[in-house]
Amino acid sequence: MQTFSKMLSITALTASLVFGMASAAFAAPKTDFKVAWSIYVGWMPWGYANDHGIVKKWADKYGLTIEVTQFNDYVESMNQYTAGAFDAVTLTNMDGLSIPAAGGVDTTAVIVGDFSNGNDAVILKDKTSLGDVKDQNVNLVEFSVSHYLLARALESLKLTEQDVKVVNTSDADMVAAYKTADVTAVVTWNPLVATILEDPTAKTVFDSSQIPGEIIDLMVANSDVLKDNPNFGKALAGIWYETAALMTADNDEGEAARKAMGSASGTDLKGFEAQIAATKLFDKPADAVAFTASPSLPKTMDLVRKFLFEKGLLGSGAASADVIGIEMPDGKVLGDSGNVKLRFTETYMKAAADGSL
Protein backbone atom coordinates (compact mmCIF):
# COMPACT_ATOMS: atom_id res chain seq x y z
CA MET A 1 0.00 0.00 0.00
CA GLN A 2 2.87 2.28 0.93
CA THR A 3 4.58 1.46 -2.40
CA PHE A 4 1.32 2.17 -4.25
CA SER A 5 1.07 5.51 -2.43
CA LYS A 6 4.65 6.34 -3.43
CA MET A 7 3.85 5.45 -7.05
CA LEU A 8 0.82 7.75 -6.95
CA SER A 9 2.98 10.52 -5.50
CA ILE A 10 5.65 10.06 -8.18
CA THR A 11 2.98 9.95 -10.89
CA ALA A 12 1.34 13.09 -9.50
CA LEU A 13 4.72 14.84 -9.27
CA THR A 14 5.59 13.86 -12.83
CA ALA A 15 2.20 15.04 -14.10
CA SER A 16 2.62 18.29 -12.19
CA LEU A 17 6.05 18.88 -13.71
CA VAL A 18 4.81 18.09 -17.22
CA PHE A 19 1.79 20.38 -16.76
CA GLY A 20 4.00 23.10 -15.36
CA MET A 21 6.37 22.85 -18.31
CA ALA A 22 3.45 22.91 -20.75
CA SER A 23 1.96 25.95 -19.00
CA ALA A 24 5.32 27.71 -19.16
CA ALA A 25 5.52 26.92 -22.86
CA PHE A 26 2.03 28.32 -23.50
CA ALA A 27 2.83 31.44 -21.45
CA ALA A 28 6.04 32.12 -23.41
CA PRO A 29 6.00 35.34 -25.43
CA LYS A 30 4.93 34.88 -29.04
CA THR A 31 7.16 35.96 -31.88
CA ASP A 32 4.80 36.10 -34.87
CA PHE A 33 2.43 39.06 -35.18
CA LYS A 34 -0.11 40.26 -37.71
CA VAL A 35 -0.88 43.93 -38.40
CA ALA A 36 -3.76 45.27 -40.53
CA TRP A 37 -3.96 48.69 -42.17
CA SER A 38 -6.08 50.48 -44.75
CA ILE A 39 -5.53 53.33 -47.21
CA TYR A 40 -5.36 56.77 -45.59
CA VAL A 41 -2.67 59.45 -45.73
CA GLY A 42 -1.71 58.95 -42.08
CA TRP A 43 -1.47 55.17 -42.48
CA MET A 44 0.42 54.98 -45.78
CA PRO A 45 3.75 54.73 -43.90
CA TRP A 46 2.80 51.18 -42.83
CA GLY A 47 2.57 49.94 -46.40
CA TYR A 48 5.73 51.77 -47.42
CA ALA A 49 7.64 50.42 -44.41
CA ASN A 50 6.54 46.91 -45.28
CA ASP A 51 7.59 47.26 -48.93
CA HIS A 52 10.98 48.84 -48.15
CA GLY A 53 12.33 46.58 -45.43
CA ILE A 54 11.68 48.87 -42.45
CA VAL A 55 9.16 46.47 -40.91
CA LYS A 56 11.61 43.59 -41.22
CA LYS A 57 14.46 45.69 -39.81
CA TRP A 58 12.60 46.47 -36.58
CA ALA A 59 11.04 43.02 -36.31
CA ASP A 60 14.52 41.47 -36.65
CA LYS A 61 15.86 43.78 -33.95
CA TYR A 62 13.47 42.21 -31.44
CA GLY A 63 13.56 38.68 -32.86
CA LEU A 64 10.02 38.94 -34.22
CA THR A 65 8.14 38.28 -37.43
CA ILE A 66 5.59 40.98 -38.29
CA GLU A 67 3.19 40.39 -41.18
CA VAL A 68 1.58 43.59 -42.47
CA THR A 69 -1.65 43.28 -44.49
CA GLN A 70 -3.46 46.02 -46.41
CA PHE A 71 -7.27 46.03 -46.44
CA ASN A 72 -9.30 47.86 -49.08
CA ASP A 73 -12.29 47.93 -46.71
CA TYR A 74 -11.52 49.85 -43.51
CA VAL A 75 -14.41 48.42 -41.50
CA GLU A 76 -13.43 44.87 -42.46
CA SER A 77 -9.91 45.46 -41.14
CA MET A 78 -11.32 46.44 -37.75
CA ASN A 79 -13.73 43.52 -37.72
CA GLN A 80 -10.87 41.12 -38.44
CA TYR A 81 -8.84 42.60 -35.59
CA THR A 82 -11.81 42.41 -33.23
CA ALA A 83 -12.30 38.75 -34.20
CA GLY A 84 -8.70 38.05 -33.17
CA ALA A 85 -7.25 37.47 -36.64
CA PHE A 86 -4.81 40.39 -36.19
CA ASP A 87 -2.78 41.64 -33.24
CA ALA A 88 -2.88 45.29 -34.28
CA VAL A 89 -4.76 47.56 -36.66
CA THR A 90 -4.89 51.17 -37.82
CA LEU A 91 -8.11 52.94 -36.81
CA THR A 92 -9.46 56.20 -35.42
CA ASN A 93 -10.09 57.00 -31.78
CA MET A 94 -13.85 56.78 -32.30
CA ASP A 95 -13.79 53.51 -34.21
CA GLY A 96 -11.47 52.00 -31.63
CA LEU A 97 -14.11 52.64 -29.00
CA SER A 98 -17.14 51.60 -31.06
CA ILE A 99 -15.80 48.40 -32.63
CA PRO A 100 -13.09 46.49 -30.70
CA ALA A 101 -13.65 48.11 -27.29
CA ALA A 102 -17.45 47.84 -27.49
CA GLY A 103 -16.92 44.30 -28.79
CA GLY A 104 -15.10 43.41 -25.57
CA VAL A 105 -11.54 43.48 -26.94
CA ASP A 106 -9.23 45.36 -24.58
CA THR A 107 -7.29 47.64 -26.93
CA THR A 108 -4.31 49.97 -26.43
CA ALA A 109 -3.27 52.92 -28.60
CA VAL A 110 0.42 52.20 -29.19
CA ILE A 111 0.95 55.15 -31.54
CA VAL A 112 -1.02 58.38 -31.87
CA GLY A 113 0.01 59.05 -35.44
CA ASP A 114 -1.88 62.17 -36.45
CA PHE A 115 -5.17 63.97 -36.35
CA SER A 116 -7.23 64.93 -39.36
CA ASN A 117 -6.97 68.65 -40.07
CA GLY A 118 -9.03 68.82 -43.26
CA ASN A 119 -8.72 65.27 -44.60
CA ASP A 120 -12.32 64.39 -43.68
CA ALA A 121 -15.00 66.42 -45.40
CA VAL A 122 -18.69 67.00 -46.05
CA ILE A 123 -19.08 67.39 -49.82
CA LEU A 124 -22.18 68.61 -51.65
CA LYS A 125 -22.97 68.38 -55.35
CA ASP A 126 -23.62 71.75 -57.03
CA LYS A 127 -24.10 73.44 -53.62
CA THR A 128 -21.65 75.69 -51.78
CA SER A 129 -23.17 76.13 -48.31
CA LEU A 130 -23.35 73.64 -45.44
CA GLY A 131 -26.93 74.75 -44.85
CA ASP A 132 -27.85 73.17 -48.18
CA VAL A 133 -27.34 69.72 -46.63
CA LYS A 134 -30.74 70.04 -44.91
CA ASP A 135 -33.28 67.47 -46.17
CA GLN A 136 -30.70 65.70 -48.34
CA ASN A 137 -29.67 62.05 -48.41
CA VAL A 138 -26.06 61.88 -47.16
CA ASN A 139 -23.90 58.93 -48.21
CA LEU A 140 -21.26 57.92 -45.65
CA VAL A 141 -19.83 54.94 -43.77
CA GLU A 142 -22.45 54.69 -41.05
CA PHE A 143 -21.17 55.07 -37.47
CA SER A 144 -17.64 55.91 -38.67
CA VAL A 145 -15.79 59.20 -38.14
CA SER A 146 -17.64 60.47 -41.21
CA HIS A 147 -20.88 60.05 -39.30
CA TYR A 148 -19.32 61.87 -36.35
CA LEU A 149 -18.12 64.70 -38.63
CA LEU A 150 -21.63 65.07 -40.04
CA ALA A 151 -23.06 65.27 -36.52
CA ARG A 152 -20.57 67.98 -35.55
CA ALA A 153 -21.31 69.86 -38.80
CA LEU A 154 -25.05 69.73 -38.14
CA GLU A 155 -24.49 70.93 -34.57
CA SER A 156 -22.77 74.03 -35.97
CA LEU A 157 -26.06 74.85 -37.72
CA LYS A 158 -28.18 73.86 -34.71
CA LEU A 159 -29.54 71.00 -36.80
CA THR A 160 -29.70 67.29 -35.95
CA GLU A 161 -29.51 64.07 -37.91
CA GLN A 162 -33.28 64.17 -38.20
CA ASP A 163 -32.76 67.01 -40.68
CA VAL A 164 -31.00 64.68 -43.15
CA LYS A 165 -31.16 61.02 -44.15
CA VAL A 166 -27.99 58.97 -43.74
CA VAL A 167 -27.33 56.37 -46.46
CA ASN A 168 -24.78 53.75 -45.37
CA THR A 169 -22.13 53.38 -48.11
CA SER A 170 -18.84 51.47 -48.02
CA ASP A 171 -15.70 53.54 -48.44
CA ALA A 172 -14.81 51.20 -51.32
CA ASP A 173 -17.99 52.34 -53.13
CA MET A 174 -17.96 56.05 -52.24
CA VAL A 175 -16.36 57.50 -55.38
CA ALA A 176 -18.60 55.48 -57.69
CA ALA A 177 -21.65 56.44 -55.62
CA TYR A 178 -20.90 60.16 -55.97
CA LYS A 179 -20.85 59.82 -59.76
CA THR A 180 -24.46 58.60 -59.81
CA ALA A 181 -27.18 61.17 -60.40
CA ASP A 182 -29.15 60.49 -57.22
CA VAL A 183 -26.21 61.03 -54.82
CA THR A 184 -25.95 64.69 -53.88
CA ALA A 185 -24.08 64.68 -50.56
CA VAL A 186 -21.24 62.54 -49.19
CA VAL A 187 -19.01 62.54 -46.13
CA THR A 188 -15.70 60.72 -46.46
CA TRP A 189 -11.92 60.90 -45.97
CA ASN A 190 -8.83 61.21 -48.14
CA PRO A 191 -7.80 60.02 -50.64
CA LEU A 192 -11.49 59.62 -51.52
CA VAL A 193 -12.13 63.31 -50.79
CA ALA A 194 -9.43 64.39 -53.26
CA THR A 195 -10.77 62.06 -55.95
CA ILE A 196 -14.36 63.25 -55.52
CA LEU A 197 -13.27 66.90 -55.54
CA GLU A 198 -11.80 66.40 -59.02
CA ASP A 199 -15.42 66.50 -60.19
CA PRO A 200 -16.32 70.18 -60.84
CA THR A 201 -19.73 69.66 -59.21
CA ALA A 202 -18.18 68.73 -55.85
CA LYS A 203 -17.78 71.38 -53.14
CA THR A 204 -16.43 70.99 -49.60
CA VAL A 205 -18.79 72.70 -47.15
CA PHE A 206 -17.32 71.46 -43.83
CA ASP A 207 -14.15 69.60 -42.92
CA SER A 208 -12.18 68.28 -39.97
CA SER A 209 -10.04 71.43 -39.69
CA GLN A 210 -13.15 72.96 -38.08
CA ILE A 211 -12.97 70.37 -35.26
CA PRO A 212 -9.16 70.06 -34.85
CA GLY A 213 -7.83 67.21 -32.73
CA GLU A 214 -11.10 65.27 -32.64
CA ILE A 215 -10.52 62.71 -35.42
CA ILE A 216 -7.34 60.97 -34.27
CA ASP A 217 -5.57 58.26 -36.26
CA LEU A 218 -3.99 55.45 -34.26
CA MET A 219 -2.11 52.20 -34.43
CA VAL A 220 -3.69 50.05 -31.74
CA ALA A 221 -2.88 46.59 -30.44
CA ASN A 222 -4.60 43.97 -28.34
CA SER A 223 -3.78 44.96 -24.75
CA ASP A 224 -3.15 41.39 -23.59
CA VAL A 225 -0.83 40.72 -26.54
CA LEU A 226 1.02 43.96 -25.81
CA LYS A 227 1.33 43.22 -22.10
CA ASP A 228 2.86 39.80 -22.79
CA ASN A 229 4.99 41.08 -25.68
CA PRO A 230 6.18 44.65 -25.05
CA ASN A 231 8.82 44.29 -27.76
CA PHE A 232 5.98 44.18 -30.29
CA GLY A 233 4.97 47.68 -29.20
CA LYS A 234 8.58 48.85 -29.41
CA ALA A 235 8.92 47.44 -32.91
CA LEU A 236 5.73 49.21 -34.03
CA ALA A 237 7.03 52.51 -32.64
CA GLY A 238 10.39 52.03 -34.33
CA ILE A 239 8.73 51.30 -37.66
CA TRP A 240 6.44 54.32 -37.41
CA TYR A 241 9.00 56.96 -36.42
CA GLU A 242 11.66 55.83 -38.90
CA THR A 243 9.12 55.87 -41.73
CA ALA A 244 7.46 59.12 -40.64
CA ALA A 245 10.85 60.84 -40.55
CA LEU A 246 11.53 59.61 -44.06
CA MET A 247 8.05 60.66 -45.21
CA THR A 248 8.57 64.26 -44.03
CA ALA A 249 12.25 64.65 -45.03
CA ASP A 250 13.00 67.61 -47.27
CA ASN A 251 15.36 65.73 -49.56
CA ASP A 252 15.30 63.42 -52.57
CA GLU A 253 14.74 60.34 -50.40
CA GLY A 254 11.76 61.98 -48.68
CA GLU A 255 10.25 63.05 -51.99
CA ALA A 256 10.65 59.53 -53.36
CA ALA A 257 8.90 58.11 -50.28
CA ARG A 258 6.00 60.57 -50.61
CA LYS A 259 5.71 59.82 -54.32
CA ALA A 260 5.57 56.08 -53.61
CA MET A 261 2.96 56.52 -50.87
CA GLY A 262 0.92 58.78 -53.11
CA SER A 263 0.99 56.28 -55.93
CA ALA A 264 -0.03 53.47 -53.57
CA SER A 265 -3.01 55.53 -52.41
CA GLY A 266 -4.16 56.35 -55.94
CA THR A 267 -2.74 59.84 -56.36
CA ASP A 268 0.51 61.55 -57.33
CA LEU A 269 3.18 63.43 -55.36
CA LYS A 270 1.30 66.74 -55.50
CA GLY A 271 -1.97 65.10 -54.43
CA PHE A 272 -0.34 63.23 -51.57
CA GLU A 273 1.47 66.32 -50.31
CA ALA A 274 -1.87 68.16 -50.33
CA GLN A 275 -3.26 65.41 -48.09
CA ILE A 276 -0.27 65.70 -45.74
CA ALA A 277 -0.95 69.44 -45.54
CA ALA A 278 -4.46 68.61 -44.28
CA THR A 279 -3.03 66.34 -41.60
CA LYS A 280 -1.41 67.18 -38.27
CA LEU A 281 1.19 64.42 -38.49
CA PHE A 282 3.03 63.44 -35.33
CA ASP A 283 6.29 62.46 -37.00
CA LYS A 284 8.25 63.44 -33.87
CA PRO A 285 7.53 61.22 -30.84
CA ALA A 286 7.82 64.07 -28.32
CA ASP A 287 4.94 65.88 -30.07
CA ALA A 288 2.80 62.73 -29.97
CA VAL A 289 3.52 62.30 -26.25
CA ALA A 290 2.55 65.93 -25.54
CA PHE A 291 -0.72 65.62 -27.48
CA THR A 292 -1.63 62.29 -25.85
CA ALA A 293 -0.97 63.68 -22.35
CA SER A 294 -2.83 66.94 -23.00
CA PRO A 295 -6.16 67.79 -21.31
CA SER A 296 -7.78 67.98 -24.75
CA LEU A 297 -7.74 64.19 -25.20
CA PRO A 298 -10.19 63.37 -22.36
CA LYS A 299 -12.47 66.16 -23.61
CA THR A 300 -12.41 64.74 -27.15
CA MET A 301 -13.06 61.20 -25.94
CA ASP A 302 -15.99 62.46 -23.87
CA LEU A 303 -17.56 63.99 -27.01
CA VAL A 304 -16.91 60.78 -28.92
CA ARG A 305 -18.34 58.39 -26.33
CA LYS A 306 -21.50 60.50 -25.97
CA PHE A 307 -21.99 60.43 -29.75
CA LEU A 308 -21.55 56.66 -29.78
CA PHE A 309 -23.94 56.16 -26.87
CA GLU A 310 -26.60 58.21 -28.66
CA LYS A 311 -26.17 55.91 -31.67
CA GLY A 312 -26.43 52.78 -29.53
CA LEU A 313 -22.86 51.76 -30.38
CA LEU A 314 -21.47 51.07 -26.92
CA GLY A 315 -23.04 47.64 -26.62
CA SER A 316 -26.61 46.42 -26.30
CA GLY A 317 -28.25 47.48 -23.09
CA ALA A 318 -25.68 50.19 -22.32
CA ALA A 319 -27.25 52.39 -19.65
CA SER A 320 -24.98 55.39 -20.27
CA ALA A 321 -21.83 56.58 -22.00
CA ASP A 322 -19.93 55.41 -18.91
CA VAL A 323 -20.41 51.72 -19.76
CA ILE A 324 -16.88 51.37 -21.22
CA GLY A 325 -13.82 52.65 -19.40
CA ILE A 326 -11.28 54.72 -21.35
CA GLU A 327 -7.93 54.94 -19.61
CA MET A 328 -5.74 58.01 -20.11
CA PRO A 329 -1.92 58.00 -19.88
CA ASP A 330 -2.04 59.31 -16.30
CA GLY A 331 -4.17 56.34 -15.23
CA LYS A 332 -7.41 58.33 -14.91
CA VAL A 333 -10.43 56.58 -16.37
CA LEU A 334 -13.32 58.10 -18.27
CA GLY A 335 -16.31 55.85 -17.60
CA ASP A 336 -16.36 52.48 -15.83
CA SER A 337 -12.97 51.76 -14.22
CA GLY A 338 -14.08 48.15 -13.83
CA ASN A 339 -14.59 47.74 -17.57
CA VAL A 340 -11.62 49.49 -19.21
CA LYS A 341 -11.45 48.44 -22.87
CA LEU A 342 -9.64 51.35 -24.53
CA ARG A 343 -6.30 52.63 -23.27
CA PHE A 344 -4.04 55.50 -24.27
CA THR A 345 -0.41 55.12 -23.29
CA GLU A 346 2.76 57.17 -23.78
CA THR A 347 5.00 54.15 -23.16
CA TYR A 348 6.18 53.30 -26.67
CA MET A 349 6.11 56.85 -28.07
CA LYS A 350 8.12 58.05 -25.04
CA ALA A 351 10.64 55.26 -25.56
CA ALA A 352 11.10 56.55 -29.10
CA ALA A 353 11.43 60.13 -27.84
CA ASP A 354 14.01 59.05 -25.28
CA GLY A 355 15.99 57.06 -27.83
CA SER A 356 15.49 53.87 -25.86
CA LEU A 357 13.82 51.64 -28.44
C-alpha positions, 0 to 999 in steps of 0.5 A: 500500500505504501509502495502504491502511495509512493507510485501515486505521489511520483505519478502526481509529481511527474504530471505536475512537472509536465503540466508546469512545463506545458503551462510555461511553454504556453505562457512564453512570449509569441514571436509572430504578429499580424498587423492590418492597415487600410488606405489613408494618408496617415497610415500609408507609412505602414505599407511603405515600411513593409515594402521597403524593409523597415518592418523587417528591420525592426522586427529582426531587432526584437527577434520577431516576425511581423506580417503587415496586411493592407485592407481595401475595406476599412471596416473589415480590417477592424472587424478582423482585428476584433475577431482576433485574426490580427494583433494590431490595426490602424483605426481612429479613436472613435472607431477604436471605442465603437468596434473592438472596445465595445466588442469586448476586446481590450485595446491599447493605442500604441501610436497616436500618429496624427489627427485629421486637419481637413482630410475628412469632409462633407461634400455637396454636389452643385451646392456651396453652403453647409446649410444646403445639406438640410433634407438631403440624403447623405452617403457615408460609412455609417457610425464611422468618423464620417458620421461623427463629422456630419453630426458635428457639422449639423451641430454648428447649424443647430440641426440634428440628424433628423434634418437629413437622411444617412445612407450607409455606403462602403468607403470602397464604393464612395467615389462610384456612388458620388458619380451617380445622379441620385447622390448629392451629398457625401461625407468621407476621408482622403484620398477619396475626398481628393478624388471626388473633388476632381469632379467640378460639381463637388464642393467641400462645405465642412471639414475636420479642420473645423474640429481640430484634434477630434478625429485621431488616427492610431495604431492600436494593439490587443492589450493582452498581446502587448502586455505579454509582448512589449517588444511588439509595441517597441517594434511598431514605434520604431517602424512608425517613427523611422518611416514618418521621418523619411516621409517628411524629409526635405530631400530626394529620399523623402520626396521619393517616399512621398511619391511612392505613398501617393501612388499606392493611395491612388494619387501623385506626389502633388496630391499626396502632399496636399493630403499631408498638408491637411493632416497634423502628423506626429512624426516626432515622438515628443509631439505625440507624447505631448498631445496624448498627455494633454487635457484635450484628449479626455475632452475629445473622448468624452464627445466621442463616447456620448456620440456613440452612446446616442447611436447605440454603439457602446453595446446592447443594453448600455445604460450610459456613455460610462459603460466602457472605461477609457484609460488616459496615460495618467491612469485616470479613467473616463467611464467604468474603471471596472470595464476598461477596454480602450487605453491611451499610453505614452509608453512606446512613443516616449521610448522613441522620444528618449531614444530607448527603443 
